[in-house]
Amino acid sequence: MRKVCKNGLMLAILGVMFMLCIATKSTAQNKPSETVPEGYIGIYDEEVPLKEISLNQSKVSLGSNKSLQLSVNYTPDNASDKTIEWTSGNSKKTADNVWAKGSILSIKNAGSRSIKIKFDNKGNADGYQVQYSLKENLKKSKKVKTKSTSVTITKLKKHKKYYVRVRVYGKINGKTRYGKWSEKKSIKITAKALYTKRYKELEKKCKREINDETSSSYELMLASGKEFTLWDNELNYVYKRIYKELGAAQKKALKKSQRKWIKAKEKKADKEARGWGGSTYTAIYRSIVIEQTKKRIKWLIKKYA
């Protein structure tokens, strides 16, 4: 009886030890490598590695000052770390991606030796760089910068063709970067457009302020006096600027031609007004002079501008 009880007690003790051994082994297998904080209660998850990422678009083209929201797909979706750092693949081409290609809206003569250029909106760039040259391949060119949407270039060679293009520029990561050049445009330097514009504006002014207010011969004489002064001033304006741009031989020829024209103008006016007296003579004389002066201005513009 005692032997049985003794053997049973021994078996019981061995069974408890066996169970403790199994429990200890099981706990060791399920325990993570990191130390579990004291007082932690719950399930300890293992880290899920990120295997692959992809974007919703692989290629896109944006205009100036435009933006696009990209979304990222993760594989697997329950990856533990989804942190992404966005960078440019080629810093030398960043400006091409940020800004649109340069664009010239208009280019026109602004004087006898100057041009005015207007550009497309620069978006978020700092400004524009303009390149101009007498050569079509733009060798030996000059460059100017502006933060405005237009620029006037002066001291150009008259009657010469210039080639022009533009691009945007700005700071990217602390360095000055440039966008792509626009298409080339050409223009011949001439003051013809400027003089023609002034001529047409003066015609409108005389019609509006002078001719519509005349009725009697006396009023006609007063009005012709005002108009005579305006057109004489305009002739001097065009003549002086054209004369200044000519060579020595051309200056001599123009001066001779001008003196001859003045005598012929006065002779014609006197002939037309002869036989009339008083204010009527003066009004007719001035009207002929005005007519001849306007023709002379047109001739100077056509021949020299």
Backbone as CSV, one residue per row, in Angstrom:
resi,resn,N_x,N_y,N_z,CA_x,CA_y,CA_z,C_x,C_y,C_z
1,MET,0.852,-1.212,0.000,0.000,0.000,0.000,0.864,1.228,0.000
2,ARG,1.837,1.245,0.814,2.763,2.369,0.867,3.547,2.477,-0.433
3,LYS,3.903,1.317,-1.016,4.673,1.316,-2.256,3.893,1.929,-3.378
4,VAL,2.610,1.590,-3.409,1.749,2.155,-4.458,1.638,3.658,-4.296
5,CYS,1.398,4.057,-3.083,1.274,5.512,-2.830,2.570,6.219,-3.159
6,LYS,3.665,5.558,-2.837,4.952,6.189,-3.129,5.174,6.307,-4.620
7,ASN,4.827,5.214,-5.351,4.995,5.277,-6.815,4.059,6.304,-7.445
8,GLY,2.829,6.399,-6.908,1.858,7.376,-7.427,2.329,8.792,-7.182
9,LEU,2.906,9.002,-6.026,3.415,10.355,-5.730,4.546,10.704,-6.688
10,MET,5.396,9.756,-6.948,6.517,10.008,-7.855,6.025,10.307,-9.277
11,LEU,4.997,9.528,-9.685,4.443,9.773,-11.019,3.801,11.148,-11.108
12,ALA,3.138,11.534,-10.057,2.499,12.864,-10.026,3.532,13.964,-10.115
13,ILE,4.621,13.756,-9.373,5.685,14.787,-9.392,6.303,14.867,-10.786
14,LEU,6.547,13.707,-11.407,7.119,13.707,-12.757,6.175,14.343,-13.765
15,GLY,4.878,14.102,-13.608,3.889,14.699,-14.519,3.870,16.208,-14.425
16,VAL,3.953,16.738,-13.228,3.970,18.201,-13.051,5.201,18.786,-13.683
17,MET,6.339,18.125,-13.483,7.586,18.635,-14.056,7.518,18.614,-15.575
18,PHE,6.921,17.562,-16.145,6.777,17.454,-17.602,5.920,18.579,-18.158
19,MET,4.824,18.873,-17.476,3.913,19.941,-17.904,4.600,21.294,-17.835
20,LEU,5.386,21.511,-16.779,6.108,22.773,-16.634,7.134,22.940,-17.743
21,CYS,7.772,21.816,-18.084,8.771,21.845,-19.163,8.144,22.211,-20.500
22,ILE,6.974,21.625,-20.785,6.258,21.941,-22.038,5.824,23.392,-22.065
23,ALA,5.303,23.876,-20.949,4.841,25.270,-20.868,5.989,26.240,-21.054
24,THR,7.135,25.927,-20.486,8.309,26.795,-20.598,8.812,26.843,-22.031
25,LYS,8.829,25.665,-22.699,9.271,25.597,-24.101,8.344,26.358,-25.011
26,SER,7.026,26.229,-24.767,6.043,26.936,-25.579,6.177,28.432,-25.442
27,THR,6.407,28.899,-24.223,6.557,30.342,-23.976,7.793,30.882,-24.665
28,ALA,8.866,30.098,-24.644,10.114,30.532,-25.276,9.972,30.649,-26.774
29,GLN,9.160,29.751,-27.396,8.974,29.783,-28.840,8.142,30.980,-29.273
30,ASN,7.141,31.385,-28.495,6.233,32.475,-28.865,6.767,33.842,-28.478
31,LYS,7.775,33.904,-27.688,8.296,35.195,-27.221,9.122,35.861,-28.317
32,PRO,8.865,37.145,-28.653,9.645,37.847,-29.679,11.053,38.114,-29.203
33,SER,11.916,38.452,-30.184,13.314,38.694,-29.845,13.470,39.943,-28.996
34,GLU,12.602,41.001,-29.248,12.685,42.218,-28.450,12.087,41.970,-27.068
35,THR,12.511,42.736,-26.131,11.997,42.644,-24.765,10.630,43.275,-24.691
36,VAL,9.660,42.593,-24.182,8.310,43.115,-24.041,8.279,44.071,-22.854
37,PRO,7.787,45.306,-23.033,7.761,46.259,-21.926,6.977,45.700,-20.746
38,GLU,7.412,46.112,-19.568,6.743,45.659,-18.343,5.316,46.190,-18.308
39,GLY,4.381,45.332,-17.990,2.989,45.727,-17.906,2.260,45.653,-19.221
40,TYR,2.964,45.206,-20.330,2.318,45.112,-21.645,1.302,43.978,-21.660
41,ILE,0.126,44.262,-22.132,-0.925,43.249,-22.223,-1.474,43.286,-23.645
42,GLY,-1.488,42.229,-24.362,-2.018,42.173,-25.722,-1.185,41.287,-26.605
43,ILE,-1.476,41.354,-27.931,-0.801,40.495,-28.895,0.398,41.242,-29.469
44,TYR,1.525,40.702,-29.507,2.745,41.335,-30.026,2.889,40.964,-31.508
45,ASP,2.670,42.042,-32.481,2.698,41.795,-33.924,4.120,41.791,-34.437
46,GLU,4.402,40.940,-35.400,5.692,40.931,-36.058,5.725,42.015,-37.145
47,GLU,6.923,42.586,-37.501,7.081,43.626,-38.530,6.859,43.021,-39.906
48,VAL,6.036,43.750,-40.762,5.747,43.288,-42.129,6.585,44.104,-43.104
49,PRO,7.544,43.530,-43.798,8.423,44.288,-44.701,7.692,44.777,-45.951
50,LEU,8.115,45.962,-46.489,7.565,46.516,-47.728,8.323,45.916,-48.905
51,LYS,7.622,45.288,-49.823,8.247,44.610,-50.948,8.278,45.455,-52.223
52,GLU,7.234,46.270,-52.461,7.156,47.007,-53.727,6.265,48.233,-53.583
53,ILE,6.600,49.316,-54.315,5.746,50.502,-54.386,5.557,50.879,-55.852
54,SER,4.431,51.516,-56.168,4.151,51.974,-57.534,3.259,53.205,-57.468
55,LEU,3.332,54.059,-58.535,2.522,55.278,-58.611,1.325,55.047,-59.521
56,ASN,0.303,55.882,-59.344,-0.888,55.734,-60.183,-0.643,56.206,-61.610
57,GLN,0.465,57.019,-61.837,0.840,57.442,-63.188,2.343,57.317,-63.334
58,SER,2.796,56.754,-64.455,4.225,56.577,-64.685,4.838,57.714,-65.501
59,LYS,4.004,58.475,-66.250,4.493,59.572,-67.081,3.419,60.633,-67.192
60,VAL,3.811,61.922,-67.022,2.836,63.009,-67.090,3.529,64.277,-67.558
61,SER,2.812,65.142,-68.288,3.337,66.413,-68.777,2.479,67.539,-68.215
62,LEU,3.131,68.515,-67.570,2.411,69.626,-66.941,2.811,70.944,-67.565
63,GLY,1.871,71.875,-67.652,2.151,73.221,-68.120,2.716,74.072,-67.008
64,SER,3.058,75.344,-67.352,3.616,76.261,-66.371,2.636,76.515,-65.234
65,ASN,3.166,76.498,-64.012,2.392,76.815,-62.806,1.230,75.841,-62.581
66,LYS,1.367,74.597,-63.048,0.346,73.567,-62.843,0.845,72.536,-61.844
67,SER,-0.077,71.801,-61.221,0.302,70.788,-60.243,-0.527,69.525,-60.463
68,LEU,-0.045,68.413,-59.896,-0.726,67.126,-60.027,-0.513,66.327,-58.751
69,GLN,-1.567,65.733,-58.227,-1.487,64.912,-57.026,-1.283,63.447,-57.425
70,LEU,-0.172,62.847,-56.990,0.111,61.449,-57.264,-0.256,60.594,-56.058
71,SER,-0.703,59.372,-56.307,-1.011,58.444,-55.221,-0.100,57.227,-55.323
72,VAL,0.206,56.610,-54.163,1.158,55.510,-54.092,0.445,54.212,-53.715
73,ASN,0.799,53.122,-54.376,0.298,51.791,-54.047,1.412,50.990,-53.383
74,TYR,1.098,50.343,-52.241,2.086,49.592,-51.477,1.800,48.093,-51.578
75,THR,2.878,47.299,-51.669,2.754,45.836,-51.671,3.728,45.256,-50.634
76,PRO,3.208,44.565,-49.623,1.780,44.352,-49.328,1.134,45.595,-48.728
77,ASP,-0.170,45.638,-48.738,-0.885,46.818,-48.272,-0.712,47.050,-46.774
78,ASN,-0.424,45.977,-46.008,-0.290,46.111,-44.559,1.161,46.227,-44.120
79,ALA,2.038,46.721,-45.019,3.452,46.887,-44.681,3.600,47.799,-43.473
80,SER,4.577,47.500,-42.640,4.759,48.254,-41.402,5.256,49.679,-41.658
81,ASP,6.192,49.870,-42.598,6.787,51.184,-42.858,6.426,51.637,-44.266
82,LYS,5.648,52.723,-44.380,5.237,53.266,-45.674,5.794,54.674,-45.912
83,THR,6.908,54.960,-45.283,7.516,56.284,-45.419,8.175,56.427,-46.792
84,ILE,7.878,57.555,-47.524,8.430,57.796,-48.863,9.067,59.175,-48.916
85,GLU,10.244,59.276,-49.506,10.925,60.556,-49.715,10.911,60.886,-51.202
86,TRP,10.351,62.060,-51.565,10.226,62.449,-52.973,11.458,63.241,-53.399
87,THR,12.085,62.843,-54.492,13.247,63.544,-55.034,13.170,63.553,-56.550
88,SER,13.987,64.424,-57.189,14.067,64.468,-58.647,15.097,63.463,-59.127
89,GLY,14.774,62.792,-60.226,15.693,61.805,-60.757,16.896,62.428,-61.433
90,ASN,16.768,63.711,-61.935,17.862,64.377,-62.637,17.778,65.858,-62.336
91,SER,18.620,66.363,-61.453,18.544,67.761,-61.026,18.844,68.734,-62.150
92,LYS,19.607,68.323,-63.173,19.936,69.206,-64.274,18.720,69.495,-65.143
93,LYS,17.706,68.659,-65.108,16.516,68.838,-65.923,15.308,69.264,-65.101
94,THR,15.544,69.608,-63.863,14.434,69.990,-62.997,13.684,71.200,-63.537
95,ALA,14.416,72.189,-64.081,13.775,73.401,-64.593,12.815,73.090,-65.729
96,ASP,13.160,72.105,-66.570,12.282,71.729,-67.668,10.982,71.129,-67.145
97,ASN,11.067,70.448,-66.007,9.875,69.838,-65.443,9.008,70.845,-64.706
98,VAL,9.656,71.877,-64.113,8.940,72.870,-63.313,8.270,73.918,-64.184
99,TRP,8.966,74.416,-65.239,8.468,75.525,-66.041,8.183,75.103,-67.468
100,ALA,7.195,75.766,-68.055,6.867,75.516,-69.458,7.910,76.170,-70.362
101,LYS,7.945,75.767,-71.605,8.861,76.328,-72.592,8.561,77.801,-72.794
102,GLY,9.617,78.618,-72.959,9.431,80.050,-73.161,8.563,80.341,-74.373
103,SER,7.874,81.490,-74.343,6.965,81.828,-75.441,6.920,83.344,-75.644
104,ILE,7.132,83.792,-76.891,7.052,85.211,-77.246,5.665,85.497,-77.800
105,LEU,4.928,86.403,-77.143,3.587,86.753,-77.600,3.635,87.717,-78.781
106,SER,4.523,88.713,-78.693,4.624,89.694,-79.780,5.992,90.350,-79.764
107,ILE,6.417,90.819,-80.920,7.669,91.560,-81.064,7.463,92.614,-82.145
108,LYS,7.757,93.873,-81.832,7.525,94.947,-82.798,8.513,96.086,-82.591
109,ASN,8.653,96.903,-83.612,9.521,98.068,-83.527,8.932,99.084,-82.557
110,ALA,9.815,99.650,-81.725,9.372,100.642,-80.745,10.004,101.997,-80.985
111,GLY,10.801,102.122,-82.038,11.473,103.372,-82.354,12.381,103.152,-83.542
112,SER,13.268,104.117,-83.815,14.139,103.984,-84.979,15.162,102.871,-84.805
113,ARG,15.560,102.566,-83.556,16.552,101.513,-83.314,16.218,100.675,-82.078
114,SER,14.968,100.426,-81.855,14.563,99.654,-80.673,13.368,98.761,-80.985
115,ILE,13.231,97.698,-80.196,12.109,96.774,-80.335,11.512,96.496,-78.960
116,LYS,10.227,96.162,-78.947,9.550,95.797,-77.702,9.048,94.368,-77.823
117,ILE,9.371,93.549,-76.811,9.011,92.132,-76.821,8.095,91.838,-75.639
118,LYS,7.003,91.118,-75.895,6.093,90.690,-74.833,6.136,89.172,-74.727
119,PHE,6.074,88.665,-73.459,6.202,87.234,-73.218,4.918,86.653,-72.643
120,ASP,4.844,85.329,-72.716,3.765,84.598,-72.056,4.009,84.620,-70.555
121,ASN,2.946,84.420,-69.745,3.067,84.461,-68.289,4.112,83.468,-67.796
122,LYS,4.990,83.920,-66.894,6.106,83.101,-66.436,5.740,82.123,-65.336
123,GLY,4.509,82.138,-64.830,4.109,81.224,-63.765,4.850,81.533,-62.483
124,ASN,5.489,80.533,-61.887,6.181,80.731,-60.619,7.678,80.952,-60.786
125,ALA,8.151,81.197,-62.017,9.571,81.483,-62.229,9.877,82.931,-61.822
126,ASP,11.174,83.250,-61.692,11.567,84.592,-61.255,11.498,85.631,-62.366
127,GLY,11.726,85.219,-63.613,11.707,86.186,-64.711,12.052,85.547,-66.035
128,TYR,12.499,86.403,-66.982,12.804,85.958,-68.338,14.229,86.344,-68.713
129,GLN,14.829,85.542,-69.563,16.106,85.892,-70.180,15.889,85.952,-71.690
130,VAL,16.256,87.091,-72.295,16.068,87.297,-73.737,17.427,87.247,-74.422
131,GLN,17.493,86.524,-75.507,18.712,86.421,-76.303,18.429,86.968,-77.698
132,TYR,19.306,87.849,-78.214,19.095,88.411,-79.544,20.429,88.539,-80.276
133,SER,20.346,88.396,-81.602,21.559,88.400,-82.408,21.237,88.762,-83.855
134,LEU,22.250,89.223,-84.572,22.104,89.483,-86.003,22.230,88.197,-86.815
135,LYS,22.732,87.151,-86.182,22.926,85.873,-86.857,21.782,84.912,-86.532
136,GLU,21.341,84.166,-87.525,20.219,83.254,-87.334,20.542,82.130,-86.351
137,ASN,21.810,81.717,-86.297,22.208,80.667,-85.351,22.471,81.226,-83.956
138,LEU,22.231,82.547,-83.791,22.349,83.244,-82.505,23.764,83.262,-81.939
139,LYS,24.757,83.134,-82.805,26.131,83.308,-82.353,26.418,84.805,-82.172
140,LYS,27.383,85.101,-81.313,27.729,86.489,-80.968,26.489,87.245,-80.500
141,SER,25.689,86.572,-79.711,24.433,87.161,-79.245,24.626,87.958,-77.959
142,LYS,23.597,88.707,-77.603,23.540,89.418,-76.335,22.324,88.928,-75.557
143,LYS,22.407,89.019,-74.214,21.317,88.549,-73.370,20.942,89.612,-72.344
144,VAL,19.651,89.709,-72.083,19.152,90.624,-71.053,18.126,89.878,-70.206
145,LYS,18.017,90.265,-68.941,17.047,89.659,-68.028,16.010,90.685,-67.599
146,THR,14.799,90.226,-67.359,13.733,91.097,-66.874,12.753,90.280,-66.043
147,LYS,12.148,90.926,-65.047,11.127,90.271,-64.231,9.730,90.691,-64.678
148,SER,9.667,91.559,-65.689,8.395,92.005,-66.254,7.982,91.068,-67.384
149,THR,6.751,91.220,-67.867,6.279,90.396,-68.987,6.575,91.050,-70.333
150,SER,7.402,92.091,-70.331,7.831,92.729,-71.575,9.163,93.426,-71.346
151,VAL,9.876,93.670,-72.447,11.153,94.363,-72.357,11.397,95.129,-73.650
152,THR,12.034,96.293,-73.554,12.404,97.092,-74.722,13.915,97.055,-74.879
153,ILE,14.380,96.642,-76.044,15.815,96.561,-76.331,16.177,97.720,-77.249
154,THR,17.172,98.490,-76.876,17.547,99.700,-77.612,18.944,99.573,-78.235
155,LYS,19.326,100.626,-78.951,20.644,100.748,-79.576,20.929,99.602,-80.550
156,LEU,19.912,99.246,-81.328,20.067,98.219,-82.349,20.474,98.859,-83.679
157,LYS,20.933,98.054,-84.605,21.346,98.566,-85.900,20.147,98.706,-86.833
158,LYS,19.983,99.901,-87.360,18.838,100.191,-88.206,18.895,99.422,-89.523
159,HIS,17.695,99.005,-89.977,17.521,98.280,-91.235,18.187,96.897,-91.220
160,LYS,18.520,96.386,-90.045,19.097,95.054,-89.907,18.053,94.104,-89.317
161,LYS,18.162,92.818,-89.675,17.246,91.806,-89.136,17.864,91.175,-87.885
162,TYR,17.069,91.111,-86.829,17.516,90.497,-85.583,16.698,89.230,-85.310
163,TYR,17.375,88.253,-84.691,16.730,87.009,-84.284,16.636,86.981,-82.760
164,VAL,15.462,86.620,-82.258,15.195,86.724,-80.824,14.555,85.445,-80.298
165,ARG,14.910,85.062,-79.049,14.229,83.975,-78.350,14.271,84.258,-76.843
166,VAL,13.451,83.532,-76.085,13.319,83.822,-74.651,13.151,82.526,-73.864
167,ARG,13.542,82.546,-72.594,13.317,81.421,-71.678,13.120,81.963,-70.260
168,VAL,12.488,81.168,-69.416,12.264,81.581,-68.029,13.439,81.120,-67.176
169,TYR,13.596,81.761,-66.016,14.642,81.351,-65.080,14.152,81.538,-63.651
170,GLY,14.835,80.877,-62.722,14.468,80.999,-61.320,15.391,80.170,-60.454
171,LYS,15.185,80.227,-59.145,16.000,79.497,-58.183,15.381,78.140,-57.880
172,ILE,16.197,77.094,-57.934,15.788,75.749,-57.537,16.880,75.189,-56.638
173,ASN,16.529,74.909,-55.408,17.493,74.432,-54.415,18.685,75.372,-54.280
174,GLY,18.393,76.682,-54.331,19.427,77.686,-54.134,20.257,78.011,-55.359
175,LYS,20.033,77.336,-56.484,20.798,77.588,-57.700,19.892,78.122,-58.807
176,THR,20.444,79.018,-59.650,19.685,79.576,-60.769,19.563,78.537,-61.886
177,ARG,18.336,78.239,-62.250,18.074,77.272,-63.312,17.276,77.933,-64.430
178,TYR,17.438,77.423,-65.670,16.775,78.000,-66.834,15.866,76.965,-67.504
179,GLY,14.720,77.446,-68.012,13.819,76.586,-68.766,14.284,76.469,-70.211
180,LYS,13.472,75.859,-71.046,13.819,75.671,-72.460,13.602,76.968,-73.241
181,TRP,14.418,77.168,-74.265,14.282,78.342,-75.128,13.005,78.259,-75.949
182,SER,12.447,79.416,-76.241,11.270,79.485,-77.117,11.721,79.313,-78.569
183,GLU,10.761,79.274,-79.470,11.089,79.278,-80.896,11.652,80.654,-81.269
184,LYS,12.550,80.686,-82.233,13.134,81.955,-82.670,12.117,82.786,-83.440
185,LYS,12.205,84.101,-83.260,11.425,85.037,-84.064,12.366,86.110,-84.593
186,SER,12.057,86.641,-85.773,12.919,87.656,-86.383,12.135,88.939,-86.631
187,ILE,12.884,90.042,-86.674,12.266,91.343,-86.932,13.299,92.271,-87.561
188,LYS,12.866,93.065,-88.525,13.741,94.045,-89.155,13.567,95.383,-88.449
189,ILE,14.690,95.984,-88.075,14.650,97.226,-87.304,14.304,98.398,-88.227
190,THR,13.182,99.014,-87.963,12.706,100.157,-88.743,11.792,101.026,-87.896
191,ALA,11.771,102.322,-88.211,10.898,103.246,-87.478,9.602,103.507,-88.244
192,LYS,9.405,102.792,-89.330,8.234,103.028,-90.180,6.924,102.911,-89.406
193,ALA,6.816,101.866,-88.587,5.582,101.654,-87.828,5.323,102.797,-86.847
194,LEU,6.387,103.270,-86.212,6.249,104.369,-85.252,5.790,105.647,-85.935
195,TYR,6.441,106.018,-87.040,6.085,107.241,-87.752,4.678,107.156,-88.336
196,THR,4.318,105.994,-88.868,2.984,105.815,-89.440,1.907,105.950,-88.380
197,LYS,2.171,105.400,-87.208,1.217,105.493,-86.104,1.016,106.941,-85.680
198,ARG,2.104,107.685,-85.565,2.011,109.100,-85.193,1.241,109.896,-86.251
199,TYR,1.484,109.572,-87.519,0.809,110.257,-88.619,-0.703,110.066,-88.528
200,LYS,-1.147,108.838,-88.328,-2.575,108.533,-88.258,-3.232,109.186,-87.029
201,GLU,-2.522,109.193,-85.918,-3.060,109.812,-84.707,-3.221,111.317,-84.874
202,LEU,-2.281,111.931,-85.571,-2.369,113.377,-85.800,-3.517,113.709,-86.756
203,GLU,-3.739,112.874,-87.750,-4.878,113.072,-88.654,-6.200,113.058,-87.883
204,LYS,-6.346,112.098,-86.981,-7.570,111.998,-86.178,-7.732,113.211,-85.275
205,LYS,-6.631,113.668,-84.711,-6.682,114.821,-83.816,-7.125,116.077,-84.564
206,CYS,-6.567,116.284,-85.757,-6.934,117.468,-86.543,-8.406,117.424,-86.959
207,LYS,-8.872,116.268,-87.326,-10.271,116.141,-87.729,-11.212,116.380,-86.550
208,ARG,-10.807,115.878,-85.380,-11.655,115.980,-84.193,-11.642,117.380,-83.573
209,GLU,-10.497,118.013,-83.515,-10.370,119.268,-82.772,-10.371,120.518,-83.634
210,ILE,-10.123,120.369,-84.934,-9.974,121.570,-85.775,-11.022,121.655,-86.873
211,ASN,-11.038,120.698,-87.769,-11.881,120.782,-88.958,-13.370,120.842,-88.640
212,ASP,-13.791,120.164,-87.579,-15.214,120.125,-87.242,-15.725,121.419,-86.622
213,GLU,-14.809,122.324,-86.277,-15.202,123.552,-85.589,-15.212,124.767,-86.518
214,THR,-14.939,124.582,-87.797,-14.843,125.717,-88.721,-16.135,125.910,-89.505
215,SER,-16.450,127.178,-89.744,-17.626,127.506,-90.556,-17.340,128.722,-91.429
216,SER,-16.946,129.853,-90.842,-16.645,131.067,-91.608,-15.206,131.025,-92.089
217,SER,-14.887,131.936,-93.039,-13.534,132.007,-93.579,-12.523,132.410,-92.507
218,TYR,-12.984,133.237,-91.565,-12.095,133.668,-90.480,-11.763,132.489,-89.561
219,GLU,-12.801,131.708,-89.219,-12.586,130.526,-88.374,-11.720,129.502,-89.104
220,LEU,-11.901,129.435,-90.433,-11.095,128.529,-91.238,-9.624,128.939,-91.204
221,MET,-9.378,130.239,-91.209,-8.006,130.743,-91.156,-7.357,130.405,-89.818
222,LEU,-8.108,130.592,-88.724,-7.576,130.275,-87.400,-7.291,128.779,-87.252
223,ALA,-8.236,127.966,-87.755,-8.079,126.515,-87.659,-6.904,126.037,-88.498
224,SER,-6.748,126.613,-89.688,-5.640,126.218,-90.554,-4.300,126.572,-89.926
225,GLY,-4.302,127.656,-89.134,-3.084,128.054,-88.439,-2.671,126.999,-87.408
226,LYS,-3.630,126.482,-86.664,-3.349,125.431,-85.681,-2.871,124.156,-86.367
227,GLU,-3.577,123.784,-87.436,-3.235,122.554,-88.144,-1.879,122.671,-88.823
228,PHE,-1.603,123.861,-89.378,-0.311,124.104,-90.020,0.835,123.871,-89.030
229,THR,0.678,124.371,-87.804,1.710,124.234,-86.772,1.912,122.773,-86.379
230,LEU,0.814,122.045,-86.242,0.901,120.636,-85.849,1.646,119.803,-86.890
231,TRP,1.307,119.988,-88.166,1.942,119.200,-89.217,3.382,119.642,-89.473
232,ASP,3.657,120.917,-89.290,5.032,121.400,-89.438,5.928,120.815,-88.344
233,ASN,5.393,120.716,-87.124,6.146,120.110,-86.017,6.403,118.622,-86.268
234,GLU,5.391,117.955,-86.824,5.546,116.521,-87.097,6.589,116.287,-88.194
235,LEU,6.601,117.145,-89.209,7.607,117.040,-90.264,9.011,117.193,-89.683
236,ASN,9.184,118.155,-88.805,10.488,118.373,-88.171,10.896,117.164,-87.317
237,TYR,9.919,116.565,-86.636,10.180,115.394,-85.795,10.725,114.235,-86.633
238,VAL,10.040,113.935,-87.740,10.442,112.827,-88.598,11.765,113.137,-89.299
239,TYR,11.886,114.355,-89.818,13.083,114.743,-90.570,14.342,114.651,-89.698
240,LYS,14.282,115.192,-88.497,15.461,115.222,-87.617,15.924,113.816,-87.233
241,ARG,14.980,112.937,-86.964,15.347,111.582,-86.549,15.886,110.761,-87.716
242,ILE,15.326,110.964,-88.891,15.830,110.269,-90.071,17.217,110.798,-90.440
243,TYR,17.371,112.111,-90.404,18.641,112.751,-90.757,19.776,112.271,-89.843
244,LYS,19.460,112.077,-88.574,20.445,111.664,-87.589,21.002,110.271,-87.877
245,GLU,20.218,109.409,-88.492,20.616,108.031,-88.741,21.357,107.837,-90.057
246,LEU,21.420,108.875,-90.898,22.029,108.749,-92.223,23.534,108.967,-92.200
247,GLY,24.180,108.444,-93.268,25.603,108.680,-93.445,25.837,110.077,-94.005
248,ALA,27.070,110.479,-94.116,27.416,111.835,-94.551,26.858,112.159,-95.935
249,ALA,27.015,111.249,-96.895,26.541,111.484,-98.260,25.016,111.586,-98.302
250,GLN,24.346,110.718,-97.561,22.876,110.741,-97.532,22.357,112.002,-96.848
251,LYS,23.038,112.442,-95.816,22.635,113.676,-95.136,22.705,114.868,-96.085
252,LYS,23.781,114.931,-96.841,23.957,116.034,-97.794,22.858,116.027,-98.857
253,ALA,22.532,114.831,-99.358,21.504,114.703,-100.393,20.122,115.057,-99.849
254,LEU,19.821,114.619,-98.619,18.517,114.907,-98.028,18.354,116.392,-97.733
255,LYS,19.393,117.014,-97.256,19.330,118.447,-96.954,19.075,119.257,-98.234
256,LYS,19.723,118.886,-99.308,19.515,119.558,-100.597,18.084,119.356,-101.094
257,SER,17.601,118.124,-100.955,16.240,117.797,-101.385,15.198,118.551,-100.558
258,GLN,15.460,118.710,-99.270,14.509,119.391,-98.388,14.401,120.884,-98.732
259,ARG,15.499,121.494,-98.993,15.486,122.922,-99.352,14.742,123.138,-100.669
260,LYS,14.964,122.243,-101.606,14.271,122.334,-102.891,12.768,122.156,-102.707
261,TRP,12.378,121.213,-101.838,10.957,120.965,-101.579,10.295,122.165,-100.929
262,ILE,10.943,122.814,-100.002,10.369,123.974,-99.301,10.027,125.089,-100.296
263,LYS,10.940,125.345,-101.232,10.688,126.399,-102.223,9.504,126.031,-103.117
264,ALA,9.451,124.746,-103.538,8.368,124.304,-104.417,7.029,124.343,-103.681
265,LYS,7.019,124.012,-102.419,5.796,124.020,-101.605,5.239,125.436,-101.489
266,GLU,6.103,126.387,-101.180,5.658,127.776,-101.001,5.168,128.375,-102.321
267,LYS,5.841,128.022,-103.422,5.447,128.520,-104.739,4.066,128.004,-105.130
268,LYS,3.820,126.740,-104.888,2.531,126.131,-105.221,1.408,126.730,-104.378
269,ALA,1.668,126.929,-103.093,0.647,127.483,-102.197,0.280,128.908,-102.604
270,ASP,1.284,129.708,-102.967,1.033,131.096,-103.376,0.236,131.147,-104.674
271,LYS,0.567,130.226,-105.566,-0.142,130.189,-106.850,-1.619,129.842,-106.656
272,GLU,-1.919,128.887,-105.797,-3.288,128.468,-105.557,-4.109,129.546,-104.845
273,ALA,-3.465,130.289,-103.941,-4.206,131.280,-103.140,-4.251,132.651,-103.799
274,ARG,-3.471,132.860,-104.861,-3.421,134.165,-105.518,-4.792,134.518,-106.097
275,GLY,-5.174,135.752,-105.980,-6.482,136.213,-106.435,-7.469,136.337,-105.290
276,TRP,-7.122,135.770,-104.148,-7.960,135.912,-102.955,-7.288,136.881,-101.991
277,GLY,-8.099,137.535,-101.246,-7.535,138.508,-100.329,-7.855,138.179,-98.881
278,GLY,-7.142,138.885,-97.991,-7.433,138.798,-96.565,-7.270,137.407,-95.981
279,SER,-8.231,137.083,-95.097,-8.185,135.817,-94.367,-8.377,134.618,-95.294
280,THR,-9.077,134.824,-96.432,-9.302,133.724,-97.364,-7.991,133.291,-98.004
281,TYR,-7.163,134.275,-98.400,-5.851,133.967,-98.980,-5.022,133.146,-97.985
282,THR,-4.998,133.606,-96.744,-4.198,132.931,-95.706,-4.674,131.498,-95.478
283,ALA,-6.006,131.340,-95.442,-6.560,130.008,-95.197,-6.220,129.056,-96.338
284,ILE,-6.351,129.529,-97.598,-6.053,128.688,-98.759,-4.559,128.366,-98.820
285,TYR,-3.734,129.399,-98.572,-2.280,129.215,-98.593,-1.862,128.134,-97.598
286,ARG,-2.385,128.228,-96.393,-2.033,127.256,-95.343,-2.545,125.852,-95.660
287,SER,-3.728,125.760,-96.252,-4.284,124.438,-96.578,-3.412,123.721,-97.608
288,ILE,-2.861,124.499,-98.589,-1.976,123.911,-99.587,-0.668,123.466,-98.932
289,VAL,-0.152,124.302,-98.050,1.094,123.960,-97.336,0.907,122.695,-96.496
290,ILE,-0.238,122.602,-95.823,-0.532,121.420,-94.996,-0.577,120.166,-95.862
291,GLU,-1.239,120.269,-97.008,-1.343,119.129,-97.919,0.030,118.676,-98.391
292,GLN,0.889,119.620,-98.773,2.236,119.301,-99.233,3.110,118.746,-98.102
293,THR,2.921,119.245,-96.891,3.691,118.775,-95.726,3.349,117.319,-95.404
294,LYS,2.075,116.987,-95.466,1.651,115.608,-95.204,2.238,114.647,-96.242
295,LYS,2.272,115.095,-97.503,2.859,114.261,-98.551,4.365,114.077,-98.333
296,ARG,5.009,115.138,-97.852,6.449,115.072,-97.610,6.772,114.099,-96.471
297,ILE,5.960,114.100,-95.441,6.158,113.173,-94.320,6.042,111.733,-94.807
298,LYS,5.032,111.461,-95.607,4.848,110.101,-96.139,6.038,109.687,-97.002
299,TRP,6.547,110.631,-97.782,7.685,110.339,-98.652,8.927,110.001,-97.831
300,LEU,9.166,110.768,-96.777,10.335,110.522,-95.912,10.228,109.146,-95.237
301,ILE,9.034,108.803,-94.794,8.835,107.507,-94.122,9.092,106.354,-95.101
302,LYS,8.550,106.477,-96.301,8.682,105.414,-97.299,10.119,105.229,-97.750
303,LYS,10.834,106.331,-97.934,12.196,106.269,-98.487,13.273,105.943,-97.447
304,TYR,13.115,106.440,-96.205,14.206,106.340,-95.235,13.891,105.513,-93.969
305,ALA,12.619,105.368,-93.623,12.311,104.707,-92.348,12.457,103.197,-92.456
